[in-house]
Amino acid sequence: MELALEEAKKAKDLGEVPIGAVIVKDGEVVGRGYNLTETSKDPTAHAEMIAIREASENLGGWRLMGCEMYVTCEPCSMCAGAIVWSRIEKLYIGTMDPKAGACGSVFNIVQEPRLNHNVITETGILQEECSGILKDFFKNLRKRTKEQKLEDTQE
């Protein structure tokens, strides 16, 4: 999870929502990603999607059996679906997302019994650190937005 946090910090440095993901197979990192939706103007450029694409490329196929994903924040429905379809075996989540999470909070796509694959999931890994980076980011974003509104009214 520490490597996923390093990825999240890269997103934060770019002004992106600080979420990072790492995919591991047999103890080796095969995919990494961090949010790039604003930078790339791509709604699918979530940390998990980028990590899945990189792992698939590095492993030479879309089936990521035997792989584990570490992600700092609970995946959304798009990412949860991709995690299931890519056949990732285990998912380790830092902090949950009660507004848009799809791995137990709002939905539980990764353990939906009607799908052909379920993902073993563990939550709360380095929860304080993973939650903290997001809270700080949104606190600073609200502060900047408030300051910008004040500047706009003074012009």
Secondary structure, DSSP 8 states (H G I E B T S, - for coil): -HHHHHHHHHHHHTTS---EEEEEETTEEEEEEE--HHHHT-TT--HHHHHHHHHHHHHTSS--TTEEEEEEE---HHHHHHHHHTT--EEEEEE--TTT-TBTTS-BGGG-TTSS---EEEE-TTHHHHHHHHHHHHHHHHHHHHHHHHHHHH-
